[in-house]
Amino acid sequence: MNSIKKYLGLVWIFLAIASYSILLKTTVEQINAKPTTDTIIQWSIFAIIFLPIAIGLVIFGWLAWKGAYEQLPVSSKEVED
């Protein structure tokens, strides 16, 4: 199960990078197709809001790849501060 978690970490990293690059490509295409102020603002907001989500997915995937989730607590007694 731990090896599955590690390789799914790479999948998360790939999905984050691929989805954000597709979003940026679409943003540029839509702005070039109709370069009005409202289109530029709309697609810029989409790209800006999704950036922290993509970064979070990359961090989550990196931690999974490094094995940070190999030992998960079963009960609250195992959780340390």
C-alpha positions in Angstrom: 0.0 0.0 0.0 2.9 2.4 0.7 4.3 1.9 -2.7 0.9 2.8 -4.2 0.9 6.0 -2.1 4.3 6.9 -3.4 3.5 6.4 -7.0 0.1 8.2 -6.6 2.2 11.1 -5.4 3.8 11.3 -8.8 0.4 11.2 -10.3 -0.8 14.1 -8.2 2.3 16.1 -9.2 1.7 15.4 -12.9 -2.0 16.2 -12.7 -1.3 19.5 -11.0 1.2 20.6 -13.6 -0.8 19.3 -16.5 -4.1 20.9 -15.4 -2.5 24.3 -14.7 -0.7 24.3 -18.0 -3.9 23.5 -19.8 -5.6 26.3 -17.9 -2.9 28.7 -18.9 -3.1 27.6 -22.5 -6.9 28.1 -22.5 -6.5 31.5 -20.8 -4.1 32.8 -23.5 -6.3 31.4 -26.2 -9.5 33.0 -24.8 -7.8 36.3 -24.2 -6.4 36.4 -27.8 -9.7 35.4 -29.2 -11.6 38.2 -27.5 -9.3 40.8 -26.0 -11.8 42.8 -24.1 -11.4 43.9 -20.5 -14.0 41.6 -19.0 -12.5 38.5 -20.8 -9.0 39.4 -19.6 -10.2 39.9 -16.0 -12.3 36.7 -16.0 -9.5 34.4 -17.2 -6.8 36.1 -15.1 -8.9 35.5 -12.0 -9.3 31.8 -13.0 -5.6 31.4 -13.4 -4.7 33.3 -10.2 -7.2 31.4 -8.0 -6.2 28.0 -9.3 -2.5 28.6 -8.8 -2.5 27.9 -5.0 -4.6 24.8 -5.6 -2.0 23.5 -8.1 0.8 24.3 -5.8 -0.9 22.5 -3.0 -1.4 19.4 -5.2 2.3 19.5 -6.0 3.3 19.7 -2.3 0.8 16.9 -1.4 2.3 14.7 -4.2 5.9 15.5 -3.2 5.1 14.6 0.4 3.5 11.3 -0.7 6.5 10.5 -2.9 8.8 11.2 0.0 6.8 8.8 2.2 5.3 11.3 4.7 2.0 9.3 4.7 3.4 5.8 5.3 2.5 5.7 9.0 -0.9 7.2 9.5 -2.4 7.3 13.0 -5.2 4.7 13.8 -6.5 6.4 16.9 -6.2 9.9 18.4 -3.8 8.5 21.1 -1.2 8.1 18.3 -1.3 11.8 17.3 1.5 13.9 18.7 1.6 17.7 18.9 
